[in-house]
Every structure is written in C-alpha cells, then in structure tokens.
C-alpha cells in the first residue's frame, strides 16, 4: 500500500471514531483531508469510505445517528441528515 493510501485508511478510522463520539465537525475535517489526499494522488477512495461519507456535506455517516439507511430493490439508500441521498448497489 502506498503512503497516501495508508493515510486515507487512517483518516477513515479517525473519522469513524470521531463520528461515533458525536464529534461531527472533527469527523468532517478528517473526511475532507482524506478526499484531498486521494485527489492529489489520483487515488480512488476505498469503497467503505465512499459508502460512509456524504458527497454533499462531507459528514462521516453513522446509520442511526446522522444517517438513515433503507434497502430498495437491489440497492441501499443512505440518507444523510443534510438531505443528500446516496445509492449503492449490493
Ligand atoms: Zn450530508
């Protein structure tokens, strides 16, 4: 794994921990930092990162806390508290 990919992994873990502690702003900063590193290094974000971060407001999503998850025919719909919906096939 490259250094950049490792940093993204670590930021993902930090964002998840912060979001679970209710530190949404801190989680958002980690999400943004990881996105920037990915961009700069032309990496795509890991699947779990994409699934648990909001494209609109950069929140790290914790189902039941700041996001609702519903299953629709063939995909999962994740709704962020900001109103953004993300669909993921499963
Ligand atoms: Zn959002």
PDB file of the backbone (N, CA, C, O) and the ligand in Angstrom, with CONECT records:
HET     ZN  A 101       1
ATOM      1  N   UNK A   1       0.860  -1.208   0.000  1.00  0.00           N
ATOM      2  CA  UNK A   1       0.000   0.000   0.000  1.00  0.00           C
ATOM      3  C   UNK A   1       0.886   1.245   0.000  1.00  0.00           C
ATOM      4  O   UNK A   1       1.918   1.273   0.671  1.00  0.00           O
ATOM      5  N   UNK A   2       0.498   2.245  -0.728  1.00  0.00           N
ATOM      6  CA  UNK A   2       1.281   3.478  -0.742  1.00  0.00           C
ATOM      7  C   UNK A   2       1.062   4.260   0.550  1.00  0.00           C
ATOM      8  O   UNK A   2       0.121   4.013   1.304  1.00  0.00           O
ATOM      9  N   UNK A   3       1.965   5.209   0.778  1.00  0.00           N
ATOM     10  CA  UNK A   3       1.839   6.049   1.974  1.00  0.00           C
ATOM     11  C   UNK A   3       0.508   6.802   1.950  1.00  0.00           C
ATOM     12  O   UNK A   3      -0.169   6.923   2.971  1.00  0.00           O
ATOM     13  N   UNK A   4       0.146   7.305   0.772  1.00  0.00           N
ATOM     14  CA  UNK A   4      -1.108   8.062   0.668  1.00  0.00           C
ATOM     15  C   UNK A   4      -2.304   7.175   1.001  1.00  0.00           C
ATOM     16  O   UNK A   4      -3.214   7.593   1.716  1.00  0.00           O
ATOM     17  N   UNK A   5      -2.297   5.959   0.484  1.00  0.00           N
ATOM     18  CA  UNK A   5      -3.415   5.044   0.747  1.00  0.00           C
ATOM     19  C   UNK A   5      -3.502   4.716   2.234  1.00  0.00           C
ATOM     20  O   UNK A   5      -4.590   4.598   2.798  1.00  0.00           O
ATOM     21  N   UNK A   6      -2.335   4.569   2.857  1.00  0.00           N
ATOM     22  CA  UNK A   6      -2.320   4.302   4.297  1.00  0.00           C
ATOM     23  C   UNK A   6      -2.876   5.475   5.093  1.00  0.00           C
ATOM     24  O   UNK A   6      -3.605   5.290   6.068  1.00  0.00           O
ATOM     25  N   UNK A   7      -2.522   6.685   4.665  1.00  0.00           N
ATOM     26  CA  UNK A   7      -3.039   7.877   5.354  1.00  0.00           C
ATOM     27  C   UNK A   7      -4.554   7.965   5.220  1.00  0.00           C
ATOM     28  O   UNK A   7      -5.253   8.343   6.161  1.00  0.00           O
ATOM     29  N   UNK A   8      -5.051   7.610   4.036  1.00  0.00           N
ATOM     30  CA  UNK A   8      -6.503   7.640   3.815  1.00  0.00           C
ATOM     31  C   UNK A   8      -7.192   6.629   4.729  1.00  0.00           C
ATOM     32  O   UNK A   8      -8.228   6.921   5.325  1.00  0.00           O
ATOM     33  N   UNK A   9      -6.603   5.435   4.831  1.00  0.00           N
ATOM     34  CA  UNK A   9      -7.167   4.421   5.727  1.00  0.00           C
ATOM     35  C   UNK A   9      -7.220   4.936   7.163  1.00  0.00           C
ATOM     36  O   UNK A   9      -8.216   4.764   7.865  1.00  0.00           O
ATOM     37  N   UNK A  10      -6.121   5.576   7.585  1.00  0.00           N
ATOM     38  CA  UNK A  10      -6.066   6.054   8.958  1.00  0.00           C
ATOM     39  C   UNK A  10      -7.094   7.172   9.185  1.00  0.00           C
ATOM     40  O   UNK A  10      -7.748   7.228  10.227  1.00  0.00           O
ATOM     41  N   UNK A  11      -7.220   8.053   8.194  1.00  0.00           N
ATOM     42  CA  UNK A  11      -8.203   9.136   8.322  1.00  0.00           C
ATOM     43  C   UNK A  11      -9.628   8.580   8.354  1.00  0.00           C
ATOM     44  O   UNK A  11     -10.496   9.118   9.041  1.00  0.00           O
ATOM     45  N   UNK A  12      -9.857   7.509   7.611  1.00  0.00           N
ATOM     46  CA  UNK A  12     -11.171   6.872   7.646  1.00  0.00           C
ATOM     47  C   UNK A  12     -11.478   6.386   9.067  1.00  0.00           C
ATOM     48  O   UNK A  12     -12.570   6.617   9.585  1.00  0.00           O
ATOM     49  N   UNK A  13     -10.518   5.718   9.683  1.00  0.00           N
ATOM     50  CA  UNK A  13     -10.726   5.203  11.038  1.00  0.00           C
ATOM     51  C   UNK A  13     -10.940   6.339  12.034  1.00  0.00           C
ATOM     52  O   UNK A  13     -11.784   6.246  12.925  1.00  0.00           O
ATOM     53  N   UNK A  14     -10.162   7.418  11.870  1.00  0.00           N
ATOM     54  CA  UNK A  14     -10.311   8.572  12.761  1.00  0.00           C
ATOM     55  C   UNK A  14     -11.678   9.219  12.577  1.00  0.00           C
ATOM     56  O   UNK A  14     -12.323   9.609  13.550  1.00  0.00           O
ATOM     57  N   UNK A  15     -12.117   9.332  11.330  1.00  0.00           N
ATOM     58  CA  UNK A  15     -13.422   9.946  11.047  1.00  0.00           C
ATOM     59  C   UNK A  15     -14.538   9.118  11.665  1.00  0.00           C
ATOM     60  O   UNK A  15     -15.483   9.662  12.237  1.00  0.00           O
ATOM     61  N   UNK A  16     -14.423   7.803  11.548  1.00  0.00           N
ATOM     62  CA  UNK A  16     -15.460   6.935  12.096  1.00  0.00           C
ATOM     63  C   UNK A  16     -15.509   7.056  13.619  1.00  0.00           C
ATOM     64  O   UNK A  16     -16.583   7.145  14.213  1.00  0.00           O
ATOM     65  N   UNK A  17     -14.331   7.057  14.239  1.00  0.00           N
ATOM     66  CA  UNK A  17     -14.278   7.172  15.697  1.00  0.00           C
ATOM     67  C   UNK A  17     -14.855   8.511  16.144  1.00  0.00           C
ATOM     68  O   UNK A  17     -15.623   8.566  17.104  1.00  0.00           O
ATOM     69  N   UNK A  18     -14.492   9.585  15.456  1.00  0.00           N
ATOM     70  CA  UNK A  18     -14.988  10.918  15.825  1.00  0.00           C
ATOM     71  C   UNK A  18     -16.506  10.984  15.660  1.00  0.00           C
ATOM     72  O   UNK A  18     -17.210  11.514  16.520  1.00  0.00           O
ATOM     73  N   UNK A  19     -17.000  10.441  14.548  1.00  0.00           N
ATOM     74  CA  UNK A  19     -18.449  10.490  14.284  1.00  0.00           C
ATOM     75  C   UNK A  19     -19.206   9.703  15.357  1.00  0.00           C
ATOM     76  O   UNK A  19     -20.282  10.116  15.791  1.00  0.00           O
ATOM     77  N   UNK A  20     -18.649   8.585  15.776  1.00  0.00           N
ATOM     78  CA  UNK A  20     -19.314   7.773  16.804  1.00  0.00           C
ATOM     79  C   UNK A  20     -19.326   8.472  18.148  1.00  0.00           C
ATOM     80  O   UNK A  20     -20.217   8.256  18.969  1.00  0.00           O
ATOM     81  N   UNK A  21     -18.307   9.327  18.367  1.00  0.00           N
ATOM     82  CA  UNK A  21     -18.269  10.101  19.609  1.00  0.00           C
ATOM     83  C   UNK A  21     -19.123  11.360  19.528  1.00  0.00           C
ATOM     84  O   UNK A  21     -19.185  12.126  20.489  1.00  0.00           O
ATOM     85  N   UNK A  22     -19.782  11.582  18.390  1.00  0.00           N
ATOM     86  CA  UNK A  22     -20.600  12.774  18.231  1.00  0.00           C
ATOM     87  C   UNK A  22     -19.811  14.007  17.830  1.00  0.00           C
ATOM     88  O   UNK A  22     -20.332  15.122  17.851  1.00  0.00           O
ATOM     89  N   UNK A  23     -18.543  13.800  17.462  1.00  0.00           N
ATOM     90  CA  UNK A  23     -17.683  14.927  17.045  1.00  0.00           C
ATOM     91  C   UNK A  23     -17.807  15.105  15.538  1.00  0.00           C
ATOM     92  O   UNK A  23     -16.883  14.784  14.790  1.00  0.00           O
ATOM     93  N   UNK A  24     -18.945  15.616  15.100  1.00  0.00           N
ATOM     94  CA  UNK A  24     -19.208  15.655  13.657  1.00  0.00           C
ATOM     95  C   UNK A  24     -18.262  16.581  12.897  1.00  0.00           C
ATOM     96  O   UNK A  24     -17.842  16.270  11.782  1.00  0.00           O
ATOM     97  N   UNK A  25     -17.932  17.713  13.500  1.00  0.00           N
ATOM     98  CA  UNK A  25     -17.043  18.642  12.795  1.00  0.00           C
ATOM     99  C   UNK A  25     -15.647  18.060  12.614  1.00  0.00           C
ATOM    100  O   UNK A  25     -15.008  18.223  11.575  1.00  0.00           O
ATOM    101  N   UNK A  26     -15.201  17.378  13.661  1.00  0.00           N
ATOM    102  CA  UNK A  26     -13.877  16.762  13.567  1.00  0.00           C
ATOM    103  C   UNK A  26     -13.903  15.651  12.513  1.00  0.00           C
ATOM    104  O   UNK A  26     -12.971  15.522  11.719  1.00  0.00           O
ATOM    105  N   UNK A  27     -14.965  14.859  12.508  1.00  0.00           N
ATOM    106  CA  UNK A  27     -15.095  13.784  11.522  1.00  0.00           C
ATOM    107  C   UNK A  27     -15.071  14.357  10.105  1.00  0.00           C
ATOM    108  O   UNK A  27     -14.448  13.795   9.203  1.00  0.00           O
ATOM    109  N   UNK A  28     -15.756  15.480   9.930  1.00  0.00           N
ATOM    110  CA  UNK A  28     -15.829  16.122   8.615  1.00  0.00           C
ATOM    111  C   UNK A  28     -14.443  16.585   8.151  1.00  0.00           C
ATOM    112  O   UNK A  28     -14.095  16.479   6.975  1.00  0.00           O
ATOM    113  N   UNK A  29     -13.671  17.097   9.100  1.00  0.00           N
ATOM    114  CA  UNK A  29     -12.312  17.517   8.727  1.00  0.00           C
ATOM    115  C   UNK A  29     -11.487  16.333   8.268  1.00  0.00           C
ATOM    116  O   UNK A  29     -10.726  16.458   7.309  1.00  0.00           O
ATOM    117  N   UNK A  30     -11.611  15.195   8.916  1.00  0.00           N
ATOM    118  CA  UNK A  30     -10.873  14.002   8.503  1.00  0.00           C
ATOM    119  C   UNK A  30     -11.335  13.541   7.113  1.00  0.00           C
ATOM    120  O   UNK A  30     -10.517  13.150   6.280  1.00  0.00           O
ATOM    121  N   UNK A  31     -12.633  13.590   6.877  1.00  0.00           N
ATOM    122  CA  UNK A  31     -13.169  13.178   5.571  1.00  0.00           C
ATOM    123  C   UNK A  31     -12.602  14.077   4.478  1.00  0.00           C
ATOM    124  O   UNK A  31     -12.177  13.597   3.428  1.00  0.00           O
ATOM    125  N   UNK A  32     -12.598  15.382   4.732  1.00  0.00           N
ATOM    126  CA  UNK A  32     -12.100  16.327   3.719  1.00  0.00           C
ATOM    127  C   UNK A  32     -10.625  16.120   3.458  1.00  0.00           C
ATOM    128  O   UNK A  32     -10.174  16.166   2.314  1.00  0.00           O
ATOM    129  N   UNK A  33      -9.867  15.890   4.532  1.00  0.00           N
ATOM    130  CA  UNK A  33      -8.433  15.680   4.374  1.00  0.00           C
ATOM    131  C   UNK A  33      -8.178  14.427   3.535  1.00  0.00           C
ATOM    132  O   UNK A  33      -7.311  14.430   2.661  1.00  0.00           O
ATOM    133  N   UNK A  34      -8.915  13.380   3.794  1.00  0.00           N
ATOM    134  CA  UNK A  34      -8.738  12.141   3.031  1.00  0.00           C
ATOM    135  C   UNK A  34      -9.097  12.345   1.558  1.00  0.00           C
ATOM    136  O   UNK A  34      -8.412  11.838   0.670  1.00  0.00           O
ATOM    137  N   UNK A  35     -10.173  13.090   1.308  1.00  0.00           N
ATOM    138  CA  UNK A  35     -10.559  13.357  -0.077  1.00  0.00           C
ATOM    139  C   UNK A  35      -9.461  14.126  -0.811  1.00  0.00           C
ATOM    140  O   UNK A  35      -9.166  13.852  -1.974  1.00  0.00           O
ATOM    141  N   UNK A  36      -8.857  15.096  -0.108  1.00  0.00           N
ATOM    142  CA  UNK A  36      -7.792  15.886  -0.725  1.00  0.00           C
ATOM    143  C   UNK A  36      -6.594  15.017  -1.057  1.00  0.00           C
ATOM    144  O   UNK A  36      -6.015  15.135  -2.137  1.00  0.00           O
ATOM    145  N   UNK A  37      -6.223  14.148  -0.137  1.00  0.00           N
ATOM    146  CA  UNK A  37      -5.080  13.261  -0.376  1.00  0.00           C
ATOM    147  C   UNK A  37      -5.375  12.361  -1.573  1.00  0.00           C
ATOM    148  O   UNK A  37      -4.508  12.143  -2.419  1.00  0.00           O
ATOM    149  N   UNK A  38      -6.598  11.842  -1.642  1.00  0.00           N
ATOM    150  CA  UNK A  38      -6.972  10.967  -2.756  1.00  0.00           C
ATOM    151  C   UNK A  38      -6.862  11.714  -4.083  1.00  0.00           C
ATOM    152  O   UNK A  38      -6.335  11.192  -5.065  1.00  0.00           O
ATOM    153  N   UNK A  39      -7.370  12.945  -4.092  1.00  0.00           N
ATOM    154  CA  UNK A  39      -7.328  13.750  -5.310  1.00  0.00           C
ATOM    155  C   UNK A  39      -5.903  14.005  -5.763  1.00  0.00           C
ATOM    156  O   UNK A  39      -5.544  13.806  -6.923  1.00  0.00           O
ATOM    157  N   UNK A  40      -5.111  14.449  -4.810  1.00  0.00           N
ATOM    158  CA  UNK A  40      -3.739  14.822  -5.122  1.00  0.00           C
ATOM    159  C   UNK A  40      -2.946  13.632  -5.627  1.00  0.00           C
ATOM    160  O   UNK A  40      -2.035  13.795  -6.439  1.00  0.00           O
ATOM    161  N   UNK A  41      -3.278  12.448  -5.162  1.00  0.00           N
ATOM    162  CA  UNK A  41      -2.520  11.262  -5.547  1.00  0.00           C
ATOM    163  C   UNK A  41      -3.245  10.411  -6.593  1.00  0.00           C
ATOM    164  O   UNK A  41      -2.826   9.297  -6.908  1.00  0.00           O
ATOM    165  N   UNK A  42      -4.335  10.959  -7.121  1.00  0.00           N
ATOM    166  CA  UNK A  42      -5.138  10.245  -8.112  1.00  0.00           C
ATOM    167  C   UNK A  42      -5.523   8.848  -7.639  1.00  0.00           C
ATOM    168  O   UNK A  42      -5.477   7.878  -8.395  1.00  0.00           O
ATOM    169  N   UNK A  43      -5.899   8.778  -6.379  1.00  0.00           N
ATOM    170  CA  UNK A  43      -6.377   7.507  -5.840  1.00  0.00           C
ATOM    171  C   UNK A  43      -7.890   7.590  -5.758  1.00  0.00           C
ATOM    172  O   UNK A  43      -8.448   8.675  -5.589  1.00  0.00           O
ATOM    173  N   UNK A  44      -8.557   6.448  -5.876  1.00  0.00           N
ATOM    174  CA  UNK A  44      -9.981   6.492  -5.574  1.00  0.00           C
ATOM    175  C   UNK A  44     -10.135   6.072  -4.124  1.00  0.00           C
ATOM    176  O   UNK A  44      -9.365   5.264  -3.604  1.00  0.00           O
ATOM    177  N   UNK A  45     -11.141   6.636  -3.488  1.00  0.00           N
ATOM    178  CA  UNK A  45     -11.351   6.341  -2.079  1.00  0.00           C
ATOM    179  C   UNK A  45     -11.841   4.909  -1.931  1.00  0.00           C
ATOM    180  O   UNK A  45     -12.562   4.405  -2.792  1.00  0.00           O
ATOM    181  N   UNK A  46     -11.453   4.251  -0.843  1.00  0.00           N
ATOM    182  CA  UNK A  46     -11.927   2.885  -0.616  1.00  0.00           C
ATOM    183  C   UNK A  46     -13.460   2.847  -0.568  1.00  0.00           C
ATOM    184  O   UNK A  46     -14.114   3.830  -0.221  1.00  0.00           O
ATOM    185  N   UNK A  47     -14.003   1.696  -0.924  1.00  0.00           N
ATOM    186  CA  UNK A  47     -15.464   1.548  -1.012  1.00  0.00           C
ATOM    187  C   UNK A  47     -16.162   1.916   0.298  1.00  0.00           C
ATOM    188  O   UNK A  47     -17.185   2.601   0.280  1.00  0.00           O
ATOM    189  N   UNK A  48     -15.620   1.469   1.433  1.00  0.00           N
ATOM    190  CA  UNK A  48     -16.289   1.756   2.703  1.00  0.00           C
ATOM    191  C   UNK A  48     -16.251   3.244   3.019  1.00  0.00           C
ATOM    192  O   UNK A  48     -17.136   3.776   3.690  1.00  0.00           O
ATOM    193  N   UNK A  49     -15.198   3.913   2.518  1.00  0.00           N
ATOM    194  CA  UNK A  49     -15.115   5.362   2.724  1.00  0.00           C
ATOM    195  C   UNK A  49     -16.221   6.058   1.946  1.00  0.00           C
ATOM    196  O   UNK A  49     -16.913   6.928   2.475  1.00  0.00           O
ATOM    197  N   UNK A  50     -16.384   5.664   0.676  1.00  0.00           N
ATOM    198  CA  UNK A  50     -17.431   6.263  -0.154  1.00  0.00           C
ATOM    199  C   UNK A  50     -18.804   6.016   0.443  1.00  0.00           C
ATOM    200  O   UNK A  50     -19.672   6.888   0.430  1.00  0.00           O
ATOM    201  N   UNK A  51     -18.982   4.817   0.963  1.00  0.00           N
ATOM    202  CA  UNK A  51     -20.289   4.437   1.459  1.00  0.00           C
ATOM    203  C   UNK A  51     -20.670   5.212   2.721  1.00  0.00           C
ATOM    204  O   UNK A  51     -21.846   5.490   2.955  1.00  0.00           O
ATOM    205  N   UNK A  52     -19.680   5.553   3.521  1.00  0.00           N
ATOM    206  CA  UNK A  52     -19.985   6.184   4.806  1.00  0.00           C
ATOM    207  C   UNK A  52     -19.616   7.657   4.872  1.00  0.00           C
ATOM    208  O   UNK A  52     -19.479   8.218   5.960  1.00  0.00           O
ATOM    209  N   UNK A  53     -19.451   8.293   3.698  1.00  0.00           N
ATOM    210  CA  UNK A  53     -19.247   9.734   3.755  1.00  0.00           C
ATOM    211  C   UNK A  53     -20.226  10.403   2.802  1.00  0.00           C
ATOM    212  O   UNK A  53     -20.545   9.875   1.736  1.00  0.00           O
ATOM    213  N   UNK A  54     -20.698  11.586   3.215  1.00  0.00           N
ATOM    214  CA  UNK A  54     -21.689  12.290   2.412  1.00  0.00           C
ATOM    215  C   UNK A  54     -20.988  13.130   1.344  1.00  0.00           C
ATOM    216  O   UNK A  54     -20.076  13.897   1.655  1.00  0.00           O
ATOM    217  N   UNK A  55     -21.413  12.987   0.092  1.00  0.00           N
ATOM    218  CA  UNK A  55     -20.813  13.743  -1.007  1.00  0.00           C
ATOM    219  C   UNK A  55     -21.127  15.228  -0.910  1.00  0.00           C
ATOM    220  O   UNK A  55     -20.371  16.065  -1.405  1.00  0.00           O
ATOM    221  N   UNK A  56     -22.244  15.550  -0.271  1.00  0.00           N
ATOM    222  CA  UNK A  56     -22.673  16.945  -0.242  1.00  0.00           C
ATOM    223  C   UNK A  56     -22.032  17.723   0.898  1.00  0.00           C
ATOM    224  O   UNK A  56     -21.584  18.852   0.700  1.00  0.00           O
ATOM    225  N   UNK A  57     -21.984  17.132   2.092  1.00  0.00           N
ATOM    226  CA  UNK A  57     -21.513  17.915   3.249  1.00  0.00           C
ATOM    227  C   UNK A  57     -20.292  17.304   3.921  1.00  0.00           C
ATOM    228  O   UNK A  57     -19.835  17.816   4.943  1.00  0.00           O
ATOM    229  N   UNK A  58     -19.752  16.217   3.365  1.00  0.00           N
ATOM    230  CA  UNK A  58     -18.541  15.575   3.884  1.00  0.00           C
ATOM    231  C   UNK A  58     -18.696  14.962   5.274  1.00  0.00           C
ATOM    232  O   UNK A  58     -17.701  14.638   5.922  1.00  0.00           O
ATOM    233  N   UNK A  59     -19.923  14.804   5.728  1.00  0.00           N
ATOM    234  CA  UNK A  59     -20.110  14.176   7.036  1.00  0.00           C
ATOM    235  C   UNK A  59     -19.709  12.710   6.957  1.00  0.00           C
ATOM    236  O   UNK A  59     -19.885  12.065   5.923  1.00  0.00           O
ATOM    237  N   UNK A  60     -19.165  12.183   8.064  1.00  0.00           N
ATOM    238  CA  UNK A  60     -18.971  10.750   8.142  1.00  0.00           C
ATOM    239  C   UNK A  60     -20.268  10.169   8.691  1.00  0.00           C
ATOM    240  O   UNK A  60     -20.724  10.566   9.763  1.00  0.00           O
ATOM    241  N   UNK A  61     -20.854   9.242   7.968  1.00  0.00           N
ATOM    242  CA  UNK A  61     -22.205   8.786   8.284  1.00  0.00           C
ATOM    243  C   UNK A  61     -22.210   7.598   9.229  1.00  0.00           C
ATOM    244  O   UNK A  61     -21.542   6.590   8.999  1.00  0.00           O
ATOM    245  N   UNK A  62     -22.973   7.742  10.286  1.00  0.00           N
ATOM    246  CA  UNK A  62     -23.197   6.646  11.222  1.00  0.00           C
ATOM    247  C   UNK A  62     -24.688   6.344  11.197  1.00  0.00           C
ATOM    248  O   UNK A  62     -25.483   7.114  11.735  1.00  0.00           O
ATOM    249  N   UNK A  63     -25.081   5.224  10.573  1.00  0.00           N
ATOM    250  CA  UNK A  63     -26.506   4.884  10.496  1.00  0.00           C
ATOM    251  C   UNK A  63     -27.139   4.877  11.882  1.00  0.00           C
ATOM    252  O   UNK A  63     -26.592   4.296  12.819  1.00  0.00           O
ATOM    253  N   UNK A  64     -28.288   5.520  12.008  1.00  0.00           N
ATOM    254  CA  UNK A  64     -28.954   5.596  13.298  1.00  0.00           C
ATOM    255  C   UNK A  64     -28.570   6.841  14.085  1.00  0.00           C
ATOM    256  O   UNK A  64     -29.261   7.225  15.028  1.00  0.00           O
ATOM    257  N   UNK A  65     -27.468   7.467  13.695  1.00  0.00           N
ATOM    258  CA  UNK A  65     -27.050   8.694  14.377  1.00  0.00           C
ATOM    259  C   UNK A  65     -27.271   9.906  13.479  1.00  0.00           C
ATOM    260  O   UNK A  65     -28.080  10.781  13.788  1.00  0.00           O
ATOM    261  N   UNK A  66     -26.540   9.946  12.360  1.00  0.00           N
ATOM    262  CA  UNK A  66     -26.710  11.089  11.464  1.00  0.00           C
ATOM    263  C   UNK A  66     -27.071  10.646  10.041  1.00  0.00           C
ATOM    264  O   UNK A  66     -26.965  11.424   9.092  1.00  0.00           O
ATOM    265  N   UNK A  67     -27.491   9.405   9.912  1.00  0.00           N
ATOM    266  CA  UNK A  67     -27.880   8.903   8.602  1.00  0.00           C
ATOM    267  C   UNK A  67     -28.931   7.809   8.759  1.00  0.00           C
ATOM    268  O   UNK A  67     -28.948   7.084   9.753  1.00  0.00           O
ATOM    269  N   UNK A  68     -29.789   7.706   7.783  1.00  0.00           N
ATOM    270  CA  UNK A  68     -30.746   6.608   7.764  1.00  0.00           C
ATOM    271  C   UNK A  68     -30.447   5.725   6.559  1.00  0.00           C
ATOM    272  O   UNK A  68     -30.106   6.219   5.484  1.00  0.00           O
ATOM    273  N   UNK A  69     -30.572   4.453   6.743  1.00  0.00           N
ATOM    274  CA  UNK A  69     -30.260   3.504   5.684  1.00  0.00           C
ATOM    275  C   UNK A  69     -31.519   2.714   5.359  1.00  0.00           C
ATOM    276  O   UNK A  69     -32.159   2.148   6.246  1.00  0.00           O
ATOM    277  N   UNK A  70     -31.865   2.683   4.086  1.00  0.00           N
ATOM    278  CA  UNK A  70     -33.014   1.902   3.643  1.00  0.00           C
ATOM    279  C   UNK A  70     -32.606   0.988   2.512  1.00  0.00           C
ATOM    280  O   UNK A  70     -31.687   1.295   1.752  1.00  0.00           O
ATOM    281  N   UNK A  71     -33.274  -0.109   2.404  1.00  0.00           N
ATOM    282  CA  UNK A  71     -32.990  -1.038   1.313  1.00  0.00           C
ATOM    283  C   UNK A  71     -34.094  -0.920   0.279  1.00  0.00           C
ATOM    284  O   UNK A  71     -35.275  -1.054   0.598  1.00  0.00           O
ATOM    285  N   UNK A  72     -33.707  -0.674  -0.941  1.00  0.00           N
ATOM    286  CA  UNK A  72     -34.643  -0.632  -2.057  1.00  0.00           C
ATOM    287  C   UNK A  72     -34.221  -1.696  -3.055  1.00  0.00           C
ATOM    288  O   UNK A  72     -33.092  -2.182  -3.006  1.00  0.00           O
ATOM    289  N   UNK A  73     -35.107  -2.056  -3.947  1.00  0.00           N
ATOM    290  CA  UNK A  73     -34.812  -3.163  -4.864  1.00  0.00           C
ATOM    291  C   UNK A  73     -33.403  -3.076  -5.450  1.00  0.00           C
ATOM    292  O   UNK A  73     -33.133  -2.278  -6.347  1.00  0.00           O
ATOM    293  N   UNK A  74     -32.528  -3.903  -4.928  1.00  0.00           N
ATOM    294  CA  UNK A  74     -31.196  -4.029  -5.494  1.00  0.00           C
ATOM    295  C   UNK A  74     -30.186  -3.019  -5.013  1.00  0.00           C
ATOM    296  O   UNK A  74     -29.012  -3.120  -5.371  1.00  0.00           O
ATOM    297  N   UNK A  75     -30.594  -2.039  -4.208  1.00  0.00           N
ATOM    298  CA  UNK A  75     -29.580  -1.131  -3.684  1.00  0.00           C
ATOM    299  C   UNK A  75     -29.932  -0.611  -2.297  1.00  0.00           C
ATOM    300  O   UNK A  75     -31.064  -0.709  -1.824  1.00  0.00           O
ATOM    301  N   UNK A  76     -28.916  -0.061  -1.682  1.00  0.00           N
ATOM    302  CA  UNK A  76     -29.059   0.526  -0.353  1.00  0.00           C
ATOM    303  C   UNK A  76     -29.101   2.041  -0.535  1.00  0.00           C
ATOM    304  O   UNK A  76     -28.269   2.612  -1.239  1.00  0.00           O
ATOM    305  N   UNK A  77     -30.064   2.677   0.099  1.00  0.00           N
ATOM    306  CA  UNK A  77     -30.140   4.132   0.033  1.00  0.00           C
ATOM    307  C   UNK A  77     -29.714   4.693   1.386  1.00  0.00           C
ATOM    308  O   UNK A  77     -30.308   4.380   2.418  1.00  0.00           O
ATOM    309  N   UNK A  78     -28.682   5.523   1.365  1.00  0.00           N
ATOM    310  CA  UNK A  78     -28.204   6.153   2.589  1.00  0.00           C
ATOM    311  C   UNK A  78     -28.598   7.618   2.540  1.00  0.00           C
ATOM    312  O   UNK A  78     -28.216   8.342   1.620  1.00  0.00           O
ATOM    313  N   UNK A  79     -29.371   8.056   3.541  1.00  0.00           N
ATOM    314  CA  UNK A  79     -29.810   9.443   3.598  1.00  0.00           C
ATOM    315  C   UNK A  79     -29.073  10.156   4.722  1.00  0.00           C
ATOM    316  O   UNK A  79     -29.188   9.792   5.892  1.00  0.00           O
ATOM    317  N   UNK A  80     -28.319  11.172   4.346  1.00  0.00           N
ATOM    318  CA  UNK A  80     -27.610  11.999   5.326  1.00  0.00           C
ATOM    319  C   UNK A  80     -28.599  12.979   5.955  1.00  0.00           C
ATOM    320  O   UNK A  80     -29.624  13.305   5.356  1.00  0.00           O
ATOM    321  N   UNK A  81     -28.291  13.440   7.151  1.00  0.00           N
ATOM    322  CA  UNK A  81     -29.136  14.441   7.798  1.00  0.00           C
ATOM    323  C   UNK A  81     -29.246  15.730   6.982  1.00  0.00           C
ATOM    324  O   UNK A  81     -30.209  16.478   7.153  1.00  0.00           O
ATOM    325  N   UNK A  82     -28.289  16.006   6.105  1.00  0.00           N
ATOM    326  CA  UNK A  82     -28.339  17.233   5.294  1.00  0.00           C
ATOM    327  C   UNK A  82     -29.326  17.081   4.146  1.00  0.00           C
ATOM    328  O   UNK A  82     -29.621  18.055   3.453  1.00  0.00           O
ATOM    329  N   UNK A  83     -29.848  15.857   3.931  1.00  0.00           N
ATOM    330  CA  UNK A  83     -30.839  15.657   2.882  1.00  0.00           C
ATOM    331  C   UNK A  83     -30.301  14.925   1.664  1.00  0.00           C
ATOM    332  O   UNK A  83     -31.064  14.485   0.804  1.00  0.00           O
ATOM    333  N   UNK A  84     -28.984  14.799   1.598  1.00  0.00           N
ATOM    334  CA  UNK A  84     -28.370  14.119   0.461  1.00  0.00           C
ATOM    335  C   UNK A  84     -28.661  12.613   0.515  1.00  0.00           C
ATOM    336  O   UNK A  84     -28.581  11.990   1.573  1.00  0.00           O
ATOM    337  N   UNK A  85     -28.999  12.045  -0.648  1.00  0.00           N
ATOM    338  CA  UNK A  85     -29.207  10.605  -0.744  1.00  0.00           C
ATOM    339  C   UNK A  85     -28.082   9.984  -1.562  1.00  0.00           C
ATOM    340  O   UNK A  85     -27.661  10.535  -2.579  1.00  0.00           O
ATOM    341  N   UNK A  86     -27.607   8.846  -1.110  1.00  0.00           N
ATOM    342  CA  UNK A  86     -26.605   8.121  -1.894  1.00  0.00           C
ATOM    343  C   UNK A  86     -27.113   6.716  -2.097  1.00  0.00           C
ATOM    344  O   UNK A  86     -27.611   6.091  -1.160  1.00  0.00           O
ATOM    345  N   UNK A  87     -26.993   6.210  -3.309  1.00  0.00           N
ATOM    346  CA  UNK A  87     -27.415   4.849  -3.605  1.00  0.00           C
ATOM    347  C   UNK A  87     -26.220   3.972  -3.876  1.00  0.00           C
ATOM    348  O   UNK A  87     -25.305   4.347  -4.610  1.00  0.00           O
ATOM    349  N   UNK A  88     -26.237   2.817  -3.283  1.00  0.00           N
ATOM    350  CA  UNK A  88     -25.148   1.857  -3.507  1.00  0.00           C
ATOM    351  C   UNK A  88     -25.764   0.517  -3.857  1.00  0.00           C
ATOM    352  O   UNK A  88     -26.655   0.037  -3.157  1.00  0.00           O
ATOM    353  N   UNK A  89     -25.297  -0.083  -4.927  1.00  0.00           N
ATOM    354  CA  UNK A  89     -25.775  -1.435  -5.231  1.00  0.00           C
ATOM    355  C   UNK A  89     -25.235  -2.414  -4.194  1.00  0.00           C
ATOM    356  O   UNK A  89     -24.191  -2.165  -3.592  1.00  0.00           O
ATOM    357  N   UNK A  90     -25.925  -3.508  -3.985  1.00  0.00           N
ATOM    358  CA  UNK A  90     -25.327  -4.522  -3.106  1.00  0.00           C
ATOM    359  C   UNK A  90     -25.352  -5.893  -3.742  1.00  0.00           C
ATOM    360  O   UNK A  90     -24.889  -6.861  -3.139  1.00  0.00           O
TER     361      UNK A  90
HETATM  362 ZN    ZN A 101     -24.680  15.337   4.078  1.00  0.00          ZN
END
